[in-house]
Amino acid sequence: MQRFAVVTATVLAIAVQVGGARAQISDDLVKIGVLTDMSGVYSDSTGKGSLVAVQMAVADYGGKVAGKPIEVIAADHLNKPDVGLAIARNWYDNEKVDAIFDVPTSSVALPVSALTREKQKIHINSGGGSSDITGVACSPNTVHWTFDT
């Protein structure tokens, strides 16, 4: 969990250093969505632990990036691609989420990555392990920092 917090803080720091990233901040608020498995088979290795790790990283970073406050929200994708994609789409379109973190389960991570590319947002994938994430479905908007198959 500590490693996840360090990666989260690092990504936040890098994002604000990139010129185009500042335009991605919606409504003077950096909103991070942790889309994870809170109730299924991956809940022990991700779930609430992933949410807490992101919250810890935000706190360690001072709760702000580029002078803007950071808000963290979370949802359970239930290990269902349609549910995960619907949550991600709602977050990007209506909730003004700037980045989605975690997304265990490749069947959810792949469509979320594609949507993230379409919406020009950020997806930090630390749970989906398909080699397609770094292969045929590779996206400049998705950082896949964990294992692949």
Secondary structure, 3 states (H helix, E strand, C coil): CHHHHHHHHHHHHHHHHCHHHHHHCECCEEEEEEEECCCCCCCCCCHHHHHHHHHHHHHHCCCEECCEEEEEEEEECCCCHHHHHHHHHHHHHCCCCCEEEECCCHHHHHHHHHHHHHHCCEEEECCCCCHHHCCCCCCCCEEECCCCC
